[in-house]
Every structure is written in structure tokens, then in C-alpha cells.
Amino acid sequence: MLTTCQRDVDRLASVAVTEGFIAGLPKAELHVHHVGSVSQRVVAELAARHPGTVPSDPDELARFFIFKDFPHFIRNYLAVVDLIKTAEDVHLITSGVAADMAAQNIRYAELTVTPYISITDDLPAEAFLEAIEDARRAAARDLGLELQWIFDIPADFGMPAADLTASVALDHEVPALVGLGVGGSEQGFPRSMFRDQFDRARAAGLHSVPHAGETTGPETIWDALVSLGAERIEHGITAVHDQRLLAHLVQHKIPLDLCLTSSVALRQVPDFDHHPIRELLAAGVTVTINTDDPPMFGTDLTTEYAIAARLLDLDERGLTELALAAVDASFATPESRAALRAEISSYAAMPAP
């Protein structure tokens, strides 16, 4: 019989092996925000460049990224947005996000971009789009990272934001744009109010990827499904409270893009052990693992996979299946999906060092 000490040693060794496996695992990320992914180092650089309400001191900035609740998060998020004033700023943050992703062996990402909160008279749509496109091409060329965009309507800004977002998406040539989303507050902003913009986007061939069921109940998820034709739901954790909704998600193969640390940090669940990921998977719902706004929540995709491994008691095979699920739920081309699936499977088949 193993002693308690030996069991602890074996457990820690197993954790180390799992973390090493996750670090090298090729991954896809589907729910991650453009501005919300900017590292604190780059935020500090922008804060020094454009002095204002966001501190540039590292210790003060770390405290700035501790959130009391969802409204507090939105206020501070928008304060960071206000630091992005030029096309050079846009290129800087996009390139930085790409480098951080590549360092985690993320091979493919659908980055949620919110044009409305960055486009101004001084930073017109054309300059904004050119900056993200230049950074996207460089990421593919230099880092082996494929980026695609989901343009996001910030609900808190109402119909002007919805109309501008749809215009930027549909009236410009935007390589790698795959979807339209809506984020921000759910309370007071029913998803149905954006039906027209989503109808036009879907008619143009874009996918529907709204946030829903993060800070409100299952009714918002139903609204996103019925009114917006949602093909994936960002968050969607309150689906667990509606058995009919769970059955619908399973029947129609609609994945939920979960962000474990985000839900805890924003007090949507009290702690990781109360996150409904186990119940969702037990119901047969497809889930993907993502970061939402990683530096703001002190996480990254490698960490999120490690948390999922603990909550779900996953071994390397289970982690591989989780990575493959994200690829299958993505809007990548069939060729990109096949290539990434093959890379993940090849990595998983390698003998342990």
C-alpha cells in the first residue's frame, strides 16, 4: 500500500506531466476579446503614452484589474479601450495578443473585435481594419497563428453601436471576418433588439455568435437562439437551469464557449467547484474552453485547460478531446480544421519524454 507521502508525490508528478502536456498541446481558442487580451505590460505602455484614468505603474495596474462585479469590469474595460487612439496602438495590441497566443501553442483563434469602441474621427474604420489585417498577416507568417475575427456589438451602446458594427462588417472588405456577436450587459438589452443586424450579417454569410446566459438566465439564451439564429453561445452557463434548453443545445449541436476563470472573477459562480461545466457535459452539451479576457483575469488558455482537467478529472486523452472539440466548433475552413486536428492528434500520439 502506498504511503500518504508517496501518494502525494505521485499526484504532484501526475499534475506536472499534465501541465507539460497542456503547454505543448496545439490549441484553438474561440471566445477571447481583442482589447481584453492585451497584456498588462502593453496596457502600461499605452497608459504611459496616453495618460488618464488607467495607471501605468505595474502594482497599481494589477489592482485595477481586480473586479468587484460585472459593471465594475465593464467600466475598467472601457477605460482600457480609451487608451487605443491610433492605428499604431491597434497594431501594437493586436501583435502583442498574437505573440501571447503563439507562446501557448494556440494555432487558431477567433478574436472578438469591437470596432464601435475604437473607431473615431481620428481613427476611421479603414485605418482600424488595415491595422488588424496587417497584424493578422504577420501572425500567420511569423508565428504560425491563424486569426479570424468576430465583430461584436457592445450592447450597452444600443442601436448606434449595432448599426456601425454592421456597417463596418458588411460595407468593407474584411479578410478573415467570420461572425457577428453581441456582448456587454445582458440585463436591459434583449438579444432580439439586434435582430436586423444579425439577419443582414447572416444573409451575407457571417456566423451568429452572441453572448448570452452569463449574467442573466436561460431566457437570454433562448432569445439569442430564436432571434439571432445563434450557432454558438458565448458563456451560456445558465442553460444548466433549463432542461428543455439543454436538450435543444444537444439536438442542434450548439456549443457553449465557456470561460472558467472569467465566471469566477466576475462573481457569476462562487468558485470553480460550483461552475456548471460538469453538469453541461453530463447533459451532452458541447463545450469549449476559452479565456475571455485573459490578462484582466490573470489567466491564459494553458491555465484554463489545467483548471478544466482538475474539474473534469481529465487525462491526456480527455484533454486531447477537449482541444479537438474547439477545432470542430470553430468556423475555420475545412482545410484548416483538418490540419489542426491532425497536428493535435499527432502531438497526443507522441510518447511521453
C-alpha positions as CSV (number, residue, x, y, z in Angstrom):
1,M,0.0,0.0,0.0
2,L,1.3,3.5,-0.9
3,T,2.1,5.8,2.0
4,T,0.3,9.1,2.1
5,C,3.6,10.8,1.2
6,Q,4.1,8.6,-1.8
7,R,0.6,9.2,-3.0
8,D,1.2,13.0,-2.7
9,V,4.4,12.6,-4.7
10,D,2.7,10.6,-7.4
11,R,-0.2,13.1,-7.5
12,L,2.2,16.0,-7.9
13,A,4.2,14.2,-10.6
14,S,0.9,13.5,-12.5
15,V,0.0,17.2,-12.3
16,A,3.4,18.2,-13.6
17,V,3.0,15.8,-16.5
18,T,-0.5,17.1,-17.3
19,E,0.7,20.7,-17.2
20,G,3.6,19.9,-19.5
21,F,1.2,18.1,-21.9
22,I,-1.2,21.1,-21.9
23,A,1.6,23.5,-22.5
24,G,2.7,21.7,-25.7
25,L,-0.8,20.8,-26.9
26,P,-1.8,22.7,-30.1
27,K,-4.9,24.6,-29.3
28,A,-7.8,26.6,-30.8
29,E,-9.5,29.5,-28.9
30,L,-13.0,30.7,-29.8
31,H,-14.0,33.1,-27.1
32,V,-11.4,35.7,-26.5
33,H,-11.7,39.5,-26.7
34,H,-9.3,41.7,-28.7
35,V,-8.8,44.5,-26.1
36,G,-9.4,42.2,-23.2
37,S,-6.4,40.1,-24.3
38,V,-3.9,43.0,-24.2
39,S,-1.1,42.1,-21.7
40,Q,-0.7,44.3,-18.6
41,R,2.8,45.2,-20.0
42,V,1.2,46.7,-23.2
43,V,-1.6,48.3,-21.2
44,A,1.1,50.0,-19.1
45,E,2.9,51.2,-22.2
46,L,-0.4,52.6,-23.6
47,A,-1.2,54.3,-20.3
48,A,2.2,56.0,-20.3
49,R,1.6,57.0,-23.9
50,H,-1.9,58.3,-23.2
51,P,-2.1,59.4,-19.5
52,G,-5.6,59.2,-18.0
53,T,-7.5,57.0,-15.6
54,V,-5.6,53.8,-16.2
55,P,-2.4,53.5,-14.1
56,S,0.9,52.7,-15.7
57,D,2.5,51.6,-12.5
58,P,2.5,47.7,-12.5
59,D,1.3,47.3,-8.9
60,E,-1.5,49.9,-9.4
61,L,-2.4,48.3,-12.7
62,A,-2.7,44.9,-11.1
63,R,-5.1,46.3,-8.5
64,F,-7.0,48.0,-11.4
65,F,-7.7,44.5,-12.8
66,I,-9.4,43.2,-9.7
67,F,-13.2,43.5,-10.3
68,K,-16.0,43.7,-7.7
69,D,-18.7,42.7,-10.2
70,F,-19.6,42.8,-13.9
71,P,-20.5,46.5,-14.1
72,H,-17.1,47.3,-12.5
73,F,-15.4,45.1,-15.1
74,I,-17.2,46.9,-17.9
75,R,-16.1,50.3,-16.6
76,N,-12.5,49.4,-16.3
77,Y,-12.5,47.5,-19.7
78,L,-13.8,50.7,-21.4
79,A,-11.1,52.7,-19.6
80,V,-8.5,50.5,-21.3
81,V,-10.4,50.9,-24.6
82,D,-9.9,54.7,-24.3
83,L,-6.1,54.1,-24.4
84,I,-6.4,52.9,-28.0
85,K,-6.3,56.1,-30.1
86,T,-4.3,55.5,-33.2
87,A,-3.7,52.8,-35.9
88,E,-0.3,52.2,-34.3
89,D,-2.0,51.5,-31.0
90,V,-4.3,49.0,-32.7
91,H,-1.4,47.3,-34.4
92,L,0.6,47.2,-31.2
93,I,-2.2,45.5,-29.2
94,T,-3.1,43.0,-32.0
95,S,0.5,42.0,-32.5
96,G,1.0,41.6,-28.8
97,V,-2.1,39.4,-28.4
98,A,-0.9,37.2,-31.3
99,A,2.5,36.8,-29.7
100,D,1.0,35.8,-26.4
101,M,-1.3,33.3,-28.1
102,A,1.5,31.7,-30.1
103,A,3.6,31.3,-26.9
104,Q,0.9,29.0,-25.6
105,N,0.8,26.9,-28.8
106,I,-2.5,28.4,-29.9
107,R,-2.7,27.7,-33.6
108,Y,-6.1,29.2,-34.4
109,A,-8.2,31.8,-32.7
110,E,-11.4,33.7,-33.4
111,L,-10.7,37.0,-31.8
112,T,-13.8,39.0,-30.8
113,V,-13.2,42.6,-32.0
114,T,-15.4,45.6,-31.1
115,P,-15.0,48.2,-33.8
116,Y,-17.5,50.6,-32.3
117,I,-15.4,51.4,-29.2
118,S,-12.3,52.1,-31.2
119,I,-13.4,53.8,-34.4
120,T,-13.4,57.6,-34.2
121,D,-12.9,60.6,-36.5
122,D,-9.2,60.3,-35.7
123,L,-9.2,56.5,-36.2
124,P,-11.6,55.8,-39.1
125,A,-12.8,52.3,-39.9
126,E,-10.4,52.0,-42.8
127,A,-7.3,52.6,-40.7
128,F,-8.6,50.3,-37.9
129,L,-9.2,47.5,-40.4
130,E,-5.9,47.9,-42.1
131,A,-4.1,47.7,-38.7
132,I,-5.7,44.5,-37.6
133,E,-5.3,43.0,-41.1
134,D,-1.5,43.8,-41.1
135,A,-1.1,42.2,-37.7
136,R,-3.2,39.2,-38.8
137,R,-1.0,38.5,-41.8
138,A,2.2,38.9,-39.7
139,A,0.9,36.4,-37.1
140,A,0.3,33.9,-39.9
141,R,3.6,34.5,-41.5
142,D,5.8,34.8,-38.4
143,L,4.0,32.9,-35.7
144,G,2.1,30.1,-37.4
145,L,-1.1,31.5,-35.9
146,E,-4.3,31.8,-37.9
147,L,-6.5,34.6,-36.6
148,Q,-10.1,35.2,-37.7
149,W,-12.5,37.9,-36.5
150,I,-15.9,38.0,-34.8
151,F,-17.1,41.6,-34.8
152,D,-19.0,42.3,-31.6
153,I,-21.9,44.8,-30.9
154,P,-21.4,46.3,-27.4
155,A,-25.0,46.1,-26.2
156,D,-24.6,48.9,-23.7
157,F,-24.2,51.5,-26.5
158,G,-27.5,50.5,-28.1
159,M,-28.6,50.8,-31.7
160,P,-25.9,53.3,-32.9
161,A,-23.3,50.7,-32.0
162,A,-25.3,47.9,-33.6
163,D,-25.6,49.9,-36.9
164,L,-22.0,50.9,-37.0
165,T,-20.8,47.4,-36.3
166,A,-22.9,46.0,-39.1
167,S,-21.8,48.7,-41.4
168,V,-18.1,48.1,-40.7
169,A,-18.7,44.3,-41.2
170,L,-20.8,44.5,-44.3
171,D,-19.7,47.6,-46.1
172,H,-16.0,47.0,-46.1
173,E,-13.8,44.2,-47.3
174,V,-12.7,42.4,-44.1
175,P,-10.5,39.4,-44.7
176,A,-11.0,36.7,-42.1
177,L,-14.2,38.1,-40.7
178,V,-16.3,35.0,-39.9
179,G,-19.0,36.1,-37.5
180,L,-21.1,38.8,-35.7
181,G,-21.5,38.8,-32.0
182,V,-23.1,40.9,-29.2
183,G,-21.6,41.4,-25.8
184,G,-21.6,43.7,-22.8
185,S,-24.6,43.9,-20.5
186,E,-27.5,41.4,-20.9
187,Q,-29.9,43.0,-18.4
188,G,-32.0,45.6,-20.2
189,F,-30.6,44.6,-23.6
190,P,-32.6,41.7,-25.0
191,R,-30.7,40.0,-27.8
192,S,-33.8,40.4,-30.1
193,M,-33.2,44.2,-30.3
194,F,-30.3,43.3,-32.6
195,R,-32.3,41.0,-34.9
196,D,-32.0,43.2,-38.0
197,Q,-28.2,43.5,-37.9
198,F,-27.8,39.7,-37.4
199,D,-30.3,39.0,-40.2
200,R,-28.2,41.1,-42.6
201,A,-25.0,39.6,-41.4
202,R,-26.3,36.0,-41.7
203,A,-27.6,36.8,-45.2
204,A,-24.1,37.9,-46.1
205,G,-22.7,34.6,-44.9
206,L,-21.4,35.5,-41.4
207,H,-22.0,33.3,-38.4
208,S,-24.0,34.3,-35.4
209,V,-22.0,34.1,-32.1
210,P,-23.8,36.2,-29.4
211,H,-23.0,36.4,-25.6
212,A,-26.0,35.1,-23.6
213,G,-26.7,33.5,-20.3
214,E,-23.7,34.8,-18.5
215,T,-25.3,37.4,-16.2
216,T,-29.0,36.6,-16.9
217,G,-31.0,33.3,-17.0
218,P,-31.8,30.8,-19.8
219,E,-34.3,33.2,-21.3
220,T,-31.5,35.3,-22.8
221,I,-30.0,32.2,-24.4
222,W,-33.4,31.3,-25.9
223,D,-33.7,34.9,-27.2
224,A,-30.2,34.5,-28.8
225,L,-31.2,31.2,-30.4
226,V,-34.7,32.3,-31.7
227,S,-34.0,36.0,-32.6
228,L,-30.4,35.8,-33.8
229,G,-30.0,32.3,-35.0
230,A,-27.1,31.7,-32.7
231,E,-24.7,28.9,-33.9
232,R,-22.6,29.1,-30.8
233,I,-23.2,30.8,-27.4
234,E,-20.6,32.7,-25.6
235,H,-20.8,31.7,-21.9
236,G,-24.3,30.3,-21.7
237,I,-23.7,28.9,-18.2
238,T,-27.3,29.5,-17.0
239,A,-28.5,26.9,-19.6
240,V,-28.0,24.4,-16.8
241,H,-31.2,25.6,-15.2
242,D,-33.4,24.7,-18.2
243,Q,-33.6,21.1,-19.2
244,R,-35.5,21.8,-22.4
245,L,-32.8,24.3,-23.4
246,L,-30.1,21.7,-22.7
247,A,-31.9,19.2,-24.9
248,H,-32.2,21.9,-27.6
249,L,-28.5,22.6,-27.5
250,V,-27.7,19.0,-27.7
251,Q,-30.1,18.3,-30.5
252,H,-29.0,21.2,-32.7
253,K,-25.3,20.8,-31.8
254,I,-24.9,24.3,-30.5
255,P,-21.7,24.6,-28.4
256,L,-21.1,26.8,-25.4
257,D,-17.8,28.7,-25.3
258,L,-17.0,28.6,-21.6
259,C,-14.5,30.8,-19.7
260,L,-14.0,29.3,-16.3
261,T,-11.8,31.9,-14.6
262,S,-13.9,34.7,-16.0
263,S,-17.1,33.3,-14.5
264,V,-15.4,33.2,-11.1
265,A,-13.7,36.5,-11.3
266,L,-16.9,38.3,-12.3
267,R,-18.8,36.5,-9.5
268,Q,-21.1,34.7,-11.8
269,V,-20.3,31.5,-9.9
270,P,-18.9,31.5,-6.4
271,D,-15.8,29.3,-7.2
272,F,-14.6,26.8,-9.7
273,D,-16.2,23.8,-8.0
274,H,-19.6,25.5,-8.5
275,H,-19.1,26.1,-12.2
276,P,-21.7,24.1,-14.1
277,I,-19.2,22.6,-16.7
278,R,-19.7,19.1,-15.3
279,E,-23.5,19.3,-15.5
280,L,-23.4,20.7,-19.0
281,L,-21.1,17.9,-20.3
282,A,-23.2,15.3,-18.4
283,A,-26.2,16.6,-20.4
284,G,-24.4,16.1,-23.6
285,V,-23.7,19.7,-24.4
286,T,-20.6,20.5,-26.4
287,V,-18.3,22.9,-24.6
288,T,-15.1,24.7,-25.5
289,I,-12.5,26.1,-23.1
290,N,-11.5,29.8,-23.5
291,T,-10.1,32.8,-21.6
292,D,-12.5,35.7,-22.4
293,D,-10.1,38.5,-21.2
294,P,-7.0,36.6,-20.0
295,P,-4.7,39.3,-18.6
296,M,-7.6,41.1,-16.9
297,F,-8.4,37.8,-15.1
298,G,-4.9,36.7,-14.5
299,T,-5.1,33.6,-16.7
300,D,-4.3,32.1,-20.1
301,L,-5.5,29.2,-22.2
302,T,-3.0,26.8,-20.7
303,T,-4.2,27.6,-17.2
304,E,-7.9,27.2,-18.3
305,Y,-7.2,23.7,-19.7
306,A,-5.4,22.8,-16.4
307,I,-8.5,24.0,-14.4
308,A,-10.8,22.0,-16.7
309,A,-8.5,19.0,-16.2
310,R,-9.0,19.2,-12.5
311,L,-12.7,19.8,-12.5
312,L,-13.4,17.0,-15.0
313,D,-10.6,14.6,-13.9
314,L,-9.2,14.6,-17.4
315,D,-6.1,12.6,-18.5
316,E,-4.2,13.4,-21.7
317,R,-6.8,11.7,-23.8
318,G,-9.5,13.8,-22.3
319,L,-7.5,17.0,-22.8
320,T,-6.9,16.0,-26.4
321,E,-10.7,15.5,-26.9
322,L,-11.3,18.9,-25.4
323,A,-8.8,20.5,-27.8
324,L,-10.4,18.7,-30.8
325,A,-13.9,19.9,-29.7
326,A,-12.7,23.5,-30.0
327,V,-11.5,22.8,-33.5
328,D,-14.7,21.2,-34.5
329,A,-16.8,24.0,-33.1
330,S,-14.7,26.7,-34.9
331,F,-15.6,28.5,-38.1
332,A,-12.2,27.6,-39.6
333,T,-12.2,26.3,-43.2
334,P,-12.4,22.5,-43.6
335,E,-8.8,22.5,-44.6
336,S,-7.7,24.4,-41.5
337,R,-9.7,22.2,-39.3
338,A,-8.3,19.0,-40.8
339,A,-4.7,20.3,-40.5
340,L,-5.1,21.3,-36.8
341,R,-6.9,18.1,-35.9
342,A,-4.0,16.2,-37.5
343,E,-1.5,18.3,-35.5
344,I,-3.3,17.7,-32.2
345,S,-3.7,14.0,-32.8
346,S,0.0,13.7,-33.8
347,Y,1.1,15.5,-30.7
348,A,-1.1,13.3,-28.5
349,A,0.3,10.2,-30.0
350,M,3.9,11.1,-29.2
351,P,5.5,9.1,-26.4
352,A,6.0,11.0,-23.1
353,P,9.5,12.3,-22.7
